């Protein structure tokens, strides 16, 4: 059995903090509450900066749910388990049911892709019971294959599902993010296969040309070529009952006011996703 | 039965013309002959500029084989079949056994990825007998998924093989290009499955950060993280008996002299591929 979401969050808009990257945390929380948003996806760095316990109280007092914490992973680094255990503890303290794992790429100078992937699987297996003990679910995120060498050796949903398969479903799930998966000929079949492994659903659109470094080129919902609504319907058909986190890394969006970016994103969500 | 290659070309270095993009065609042909290169992969635009019949004679007189012609495809454009038939005729006149097909991306403003992929499959099925009649084999090239929207909706070797499967093996094969496939968890299994569908094998290395637009960031052999020799051994184990085309789009390489770039590329080929 996968963790159950508050019924009020099913299909609802959640703002991933990186979409409004430079909006100070207390302003973001107040802005979300004002706009009727029910959930936020948080990132560890701004949470640490504001203070973990202080963030947990701020969000709780505003009546918001933390829908996920970004992120653990990066298993190619020295001693990754210590930091990942800390990330699990942070998620638990924030009341986030999901910790997103970005696996990390190849170690510097390495060409051993198979070895890197094995290391990720082994590390997740080792962390899973610790996560379960804290009521947190690890979510393996496949990132677009253009990030394979330097950020994430998990490149497709199928691969993430195969990695999760031996581990308890309540401890380990996957992230379905439209930006990373839209091109995959197997995406919809894999979503159906994923079923209650889907820990969190994230959306962004795909636009070109890609910027140098390909990190900040995600598209506002509706600006690109992704069948966003089809994806939402697919994850719901697979049994997902959680929120829809909007996570867009985009320089133009980051240049807007937080409230303005939120308003635009919510409008586009209604038009293209809900 | 797939077309058989001249035994002298098996595993041999072939220079894809775009690796030395700005080297004038007659200089490139002379430089390759001087350096003991046996094969070249040509591109339609510089061939047209120099003259089709004139290029065919130039290459033949220098004792070189044309290992492939780049490229047909772009099936989302209006009336793509006319231009692709012309590309087949050009390949035949050059004595190129293989015409590389880059399928094209989504039509402007479209989100119908499934439809675009069907159109590619239908177009190739229609062209295949015409290619066969000209002694030319169509080679479906899966491009890295980062090109899916704007250049090529065929994104994995598995997808290319499924597309080729209903069509005669002597008329339709696939391209195995390390730059596009290295990240794929199924790459080696799909190469084994491909067997005599492998029409041409191309190599480039994967390096980051990717440049703006992600077109000119391919790495010199050995500079990146691709297991190039493992790929060569895998295609040979699958039964491929043709040349190894080196196709690197890289601004630094293009800034070198043609002869210097060729010399560097041949050295790296010996070190990392052969």
Boltz contact constraints between the chains, C-beta under 6 A:
constraints:
  - contact:
      token1: [A, 106]
      token2: [B, 225]
      max_distance: 6.0
  - contact:
      token1: [A, 111]
      token2: [B, 225]
      max_distance: 6.0
  - contact:
      token1: [A, 111]
      token2: [B, 227]
      max_distance: 6.0
  - contact:
      token1: [A, 145]
      token2: [B, 145]
      max_distance: 6.0
  - contact:
      token1: [A, 145]
      token2: [B, 183]
      max_distance: 6.0
  - contact:
      token1: [A, 146]
      token2: [B, 146]
      max_distance: 6.0
  - contact:
      token1: [A, 148]
      token2: [B, 183]
      max_distance: 6.0
  - contact:
      token1: [A, 149]
      token2: [B, 206]
      max_distance: 6.0
  - contact:
      token1: [A, 149]
      token2: [B, 208]
      max_distance: 6.0
  - contact:
      token1: [A, 149]
      token2: [B, 225]
      max_distance: 6.0
  - contact:
      token1: [A, 150]
      token2: [B, 208]
      max_distance: 6.0
  - contact:
      token1: [A, 155]
      token2: [B, 183]
      max_distance: 6.0
  - contact:
      token1: [A, 159]
      token2: [B, 185]
      max_distance: 6.0
  - contact:
      token1: [A, 183]
      token2: [B, 145]
      max_distance: 6.0
  - contact:
      token1: [A, 183]
      token2: [B, 148]
      max_distance: 6.0
  - contact:
      token1: [A, 183]
      token2: [B, 155]
      max_distance: 6.0
  - contact:
      token1: [A, 185]
      token2: [B, 159]
      max_distance: 6.0
  - contact:
      token1: [A, 206]
      token2: [B, 149]
      max_distance: 6.0
  - contact:
      token1: [A, 208]
      token2: [B, 149]
      max_distance: 6.0
  - contact:
      token1: [A, 208]
      token2: [B, 150]
      max_distance: 6.0
  - contact:
      token1: [A, 209]
      token2: [B, 213]
      max_distance: 6.0
  - contact:
      token1: [A, 210]
      token2: [B, 214]
      max_distance: 6.0
  - contact:
      token1: [A, 211]
      token2: [B, 212]
      max_distance: 6.0
  - contact:
      token1: [A, 212]
      token2: [B, 211]
      max_distance: 6.0
  - contact:
      token1: [A, 212]
      token2: [B, 212]
      max_distance: 6.0
  - contact:
      token1: [A, 213]
      token2: [B, 209]
      max_distance: 6.0
  - contact:
      token1: [A, 214]
      token2: [B, 210]
      max_distance: 6.0
  - contact:
      token1: [A, 225]
      token2: [B, 106]
      max_distance: 6.0
  - contact:
      token1: [A, 225]
      token2: [B, 111]
      max_distance: 6.0
  - contact:
      token1: [A, 225]
      token2: [B, 149]
      max_distance: 6.0
  - contact:
      token1: [A, 227]
      token2: [B, 111]
      max_distance: 6.0
